[in-house]
Amino acid sequence: MKKYLLLVLLFFFVLAWCQTKTVAPIDVSAINDLSSLDLAISQVSQDISSWTLSTDQALDIVNKLQQKYIDLTTTTENTIETKFETIQKKFNELSVPVYWLPLWAKRLWVTEPIGMELNKSLSTFNVVNTSGYSSTVLVYSWTYDVSLQQANDIAKKAHLSVSKNFQQAQSLAKLGNIDYISGLDIGSLSKWIVYTNHELLDTNVDKLLSVSVDQYWTLTIETTKYQN
């Protein structure tokens, strides 16, 4: 009987302790780096699991932490990307040829093909002015099947789809009534593929991406950014 009473008392003591336990408020405005943010998120996760935060408190603090994450990463990304662009401009001033994808395109999950040879004589990279305009053309070659597979893989990662304009041109080629469009032998279009995030007449896209393969087994990645 004494043991039973002792257990009951212990239970009520623990219950009272849990009810009176307070959680130190997290000052989200004082978080200035990702490491501190990570610790705060872990703490909130533990508090939610231990029921030391009410549902309303948890929703409020998580919402504030998410916004803080956006603020911190946006500031950091802009600062770092600006520094990379400054380096790129230095290379341009020194006439140093640079054959790589711009950072903004990499952030959109555009990748270079694997196992293909870069044709530097056909590839270009340039930053035109301080507004942030840049245009990159990277040209690769290997076997036709490898080019098609690599283009498909790149398009999937970057969420690019087959160009509707290109599909219309292919349809004309299949009809067989027209041999050339602007000097292009459309009979060869059956061997082409073009993936893009835009169409030919789109005017509201400031970051243009395309990956294509032509009848000469050439894979071309084009990226254009019109402004910062």
C-alpha positions in Angstrom: 0.0 0.0 0.0 2.8 2.4 0.9 4.5 1.6 -2.4 1.3 2.3 -4.3 0.9 5.7 -2.5 4.5 6.5 -3.2 4.0 5.8 -6.9 0.8 8.0 -7.0 2.7 10.8 -5.3 5.6 10.5 -7.7 3.2 10.6 -10.6 1.5 13.8 -9.4 4.9 15.3 -8.7 6.1 14.6 -12.3 2.8 15.9 -13.7 3.0 19.1 -11.7 6.6 19.6 -12.8 5.7 19.1 -16.5 2.8 21.6 -16.2 4.9 24.2 -14.5 8.0 23.8 -16.8 8.4 26.8 -19.0 10.2 27.1 -22.3 12.6 29.9 -22.8 11.3 32.0 -25.7 13.4 32.0 -28.8 14.2 35.5 -30.0 14.1 34.9 -33.8 15.2 38.5 -34.5 18.5 37.8 -32.7 19.4 34.9 -35.1 22.0 36.2 -37.5 23.5 33.0 -39.1 22.4 29.6 -40.3 24.2 27.7 -37.5 22.2 29.6 -34.8 19.0 29.0 -36.9 19.8 25.3 -37.1 20.1 25.1 -33.3 16.8 27.0 -32.8 15.0 24.6 -35.2 16.3 21.6 -33.3 15.2 23.1 -30.0 11.7 23.8 -31.3 11.5 20.2 -32.7 12.4 18.9 -29.2 9.9 21.2 -27.5 7.1 20.0 -29.8 8.0 16.4 -29.2 8.0 16.9 -25.4 4.7 18.9 -25.5 6.4 21.9 -23.8 5.0 24.2 -26.6 1.3 24.7 -27.3 0.1 24.2 -30.9 -0.3 27.9 -31.4 3.1 28.6 -30.0 4.7 26.0 -32.2 2.9 27.2 -35.4 4.0 30.8 -34.7 7.7 30.1 -33.9 8.0 27.7 -36.9 6.6 30.3 -39.2 9.0 32.9 -37.9 11.9 30.5 -38.3 11.0 29.7 -41.9 10.9 33.4 -42.7 14.3 33.9 -41.0 15.7 31.0 -43.1 14.5 32.7 -46.3 15.9 36.1 -45.2 19.3 34.6 -44.3 19.8 32.5 -47.4 18.6 35.2 -49.8 21.1 37.7 -48.3 23.9 35.1 -48.4 23.1 33.9 -51.9 22.9 37.4 -53.3 26.2 38.4 -51.7 28.0 35.2 -52.9 26.6 35.4 -56.4 27.6 39.0 -56.7 31.2 38.0 -55.8 31.2 35.2 -58.4 29.9 37.6 -61.0 32.7 40.1 -60.1 35.3 37.3 -60.6 33.7 36.4 -64.0 33.9 40.1 -65.1 37.6 40.1 -64.1 38.1 37.0 -66.3 36.4 38.8 -69.2 38.5 41.9 -68.7 41.6 39.8 -68.9 40.2 37.9 -72.0 40.4 34.6 -70.1 38.0 32.1 -71.8 35.8 30.5 -69.2 33.8 27.4 -70.2 31.4 26.7 -67.4 27.7 27.1 -66.5 26.8 30.4 -64.7 26.0 30.0 -61.0 22.4 31.1 -61.5 21.8 28.3 -64.0 23.4 25.7 -61.7 21.0 26.9 -59.0 18.2 26.0 -61.4 19.6 22.5 -61.6 21.2 22.8 -65.0 24.2 20.4 -65.2 26.9 19.6 -67.7 26.7 16.3 -69.6 28.8 13.4 -68.3 31.4 11.8 -70.5 31.1 14.2 -73.4 33.8 16.4 -75.0 33.5 20.2 -74.8 34.0 22.0 -78.1 35.7 25.2 -77.0 35.8 26.7 -80.5 32.0 26.7 -80.6 31.3 27.5 -77.0 31.0 31.0 -75.6 30.5 32.8 -72.3 30.1 36.5 -71.9 28.9 39.1 -69.5 27.7 42.1 -71.5 27.0 44.9 -68.9 26.5 45.8 -65.3 22.7 45.1 -65.5 23.6 41.4 -65.2 23.0 40.3 -68.8 24.9 37.1 -69.6 24.8 34.5 -72.3 26.4 31.1 -72.2 26.6 28.5 -75.0 28.4 25.2 -74.2 28.7 22.8 -77.1 29.5 19.1 -76.5 29.9 16.2 -78.9 30.0 12.4 -78.6 27.8 9.6 -80.1 24.2 10.4 -81.0 22.7 8.0 -78.5 24.8 9.4 -75.7 23.9 13.0 -76.6 20.2 12.2 -76.6 20.4 10.4 -73.2 22.5 13.2 -71.6 20.2 15.9 -72.9 17.2 14.0 -71.5 18.9 13.6 -68.1 19.8 17.3 -68.0 16.3 18.3 -69.0 14.7 16.2 -66.2 16.9 17.7 -63.5 16.3 21.2 -64.7 12.5 20.6 -65.3 12.8 21.5 -69.0 10.2 20.3 -71.5 10.3 19.7 -75.2 9.8 23.0 -77.1 6.3 23.4 -78.6 7.8 25.4 -81.4 10.3 22.6 -82.1 7.4 20.1 -82.2 5.5 22.2 -84.7 8.6 22.3 -86.9 8.9 18.5 -86.7 5.3 18.2 -87.7 6.0 20.2 -90.8 8.9 18.0 -91.6 6.8 14.9 -91.3 4.2 16.3 -93.8 7.0 16.4 -96.4 5.5 19.5 -98.2 8.3 21.9 -97.1 12.0 21.2 -97.5 13.5 24.3 -95.9 12.5 26.8 -93.2 14.9 29.9 -93.1 17.5 27.8 -94.9 17.3 24.9 -92.5 16.8 21.4 -94.0 13.7 20.4 -92.0 14.1 16.8 -93.1 16.9 16.5 -90.6 14.7 17.7 -87.7 13.6 14.1 -87.0 17.0 13.7 -85.4 16.8 16.8 -83.3 15.5 17.4 -79.8 15.1 20.7 -78.0 14.2 21.1 -74.3 13.5 24.6 -73.0 11.9 26.6 -70.1 10.4 29.0 -72.7 9.0 29.3 -76.2 10.2 31.4 -79.1 8.0 34.4 -78.6 7.9 34.4 -74.8 8.6 37.9 -73.4 8.1 37.5 -69.7 11.0 35.2 -69.0 14.2 36.8 -67.8 16.2 33.5 -67.4 16.2 31.4 -70.6 17.4 27.8 -70.6 17.6 25.3 -73.4 19.3 21.9 -74.1 19.3 20.6 -77.7 20.8 17.8 -79.8 21.1 18.1 -83.6 21.7 15.6 -86.4 25.5 16.0 -86.0 25.5 14.4 -82.5 26.1 17.9 -81.0 24.6 18.7 -77.6 24.2 22.4 -76.9 23.4 24.0 -73.6 22.3 27.7 -73.8 21.6 30.0 -70.8 20.6 33.6 -71.0 19.9 36.0 -68.2 18.6 39.5 -69.1 18.8 41.2 -65.7 19.7 40.8 -62.0 
